[in-house]
Amino acid sequence: MDSRYCFTFLKIYQIYFSPTFGSITKDDLFSLKVIKPKNEILKSFEDFIKPAFEKQNNFELENQQLASLRDWLLLMLMNGQVRVGRGLMNNNNLPFKKRNKS
């Protein structure tokens, strides 16, 4: 069974049955009755949900890059190597690759 299907099933279970910051326990997992859909339905689900998971992964990667840039910039500010108001975008020593907008 596809891991995205299982993850989504468990997230829905958690939202509906443990809505106030609850967590799913081992007993909860063993008591669940899960229906395994036919392969065609799983494939359709995978095609539907895959872009959302890819987008989430991209957001997580972007957040990591932004955190790295923040940490680097904070260090530069604290060391006095850069001041607010200077043109930073022309600096070739950035700790990341600039992405081309397409």
KELOVEX-492710 format. One line per 10 residues: number of its first residue (from 1); for each residue x, y, z of C-alpha. Coordinates in steps of 0.2 Angstrom, whole numbers, plus 5000, padded with zeros to 4 digits. Layout:
% KELOVEX-492710
NUM> X Y Z; ...
% end
This chain:
% KELOVEX-492710
1> 5000 5000 5000; 5006 5017 4996; 5014 5027 5010; 5005 5043 5005; 4989 5034 5006; 4993 5028 5024; 4999 5045 5029; 4984 5054 5023; 4973 5041 5031; 4981 5043 5048
11> 4981 5062 5047; 4962 5062 5043; 4960 5049 5058; 4970 5061 5069; 4960 5076 5064; 4943 5068 5066; 4946 5058 5081; 4959 5067 5091; 4956 5085 5086; 4963 5093 5102
21> 4981 5090 5100; 4979 5072 5103; 4991 5059 5096; 4988 5042 5088; 4993 5028 5100; 4999 5011 5096; 4982 5004 5103; 4973 5016 5091; 4984 5009 5076; 4980 4991 5080
31> 4962 4995 5083; 4960 5003 5066; 4951 4994 5052; 4958 4999 5035; 4951 4995 5019; 4964 4993 5005; 4957 5001 4989; 4959 4993 4972; 4975 4997 4963; 4966 5008 4951
41> 4959 5018 4965; 4976 5019 4974; 4984 5025 4957; 4971 5038 4955; 4974 5044 4973; 4993 5044 4971; 4991 5055 4955; 4979 5067 4964; 4990 5068 4980; 5007 5068 4973
51> 5008 5086 4968; 5003 5092 4986; 5017 5081 4993; 5029 5088 4981; 5024 5106 4985; 5026 5102 5003; 5043 5096 5000; 5048 5111 4990; 5041 5122 5004; 5052 5113 5017
61> 5067 5115 5006; 5064 5133 5003; 5062 5135 5022; 5079 5127 5025; 5087 5138 5012; 5079 5154 5020; 5084 5149 5037; 5102 5146 5031; 5102 5163 5023; 5095 5171 5039
71> 5108 5164 5049; 5122 5169 5037; 5115 5187 5036; 5113 5188 5055; 5131 5183 5057; 5137 5196 5043; 5127 5210 5052; 5134 5205 5069; 5152 5205 5063; 5149 5222 5054
81> 5153 5215 5037; 5136 5221 5030; 5125 5235 5035; 5107 5237 5033; 5104 5248 5017; 5119 5242 5007; 5116 5233 4991; 5118 5215 4996; 5110 5207 4980; 5126 5210 4970
91> 5137 5201 4983; 5144 5185 4974; 5148 5177 4991; 5130 5172 4995; 5129 5155 5003; 5116 5148 4991; 5113 5148 4973; 5101 5161 4966; 5086 5153 4958; 5081 5159 4941
101> 5063 5163 4940; 5054 5154 4926
% end
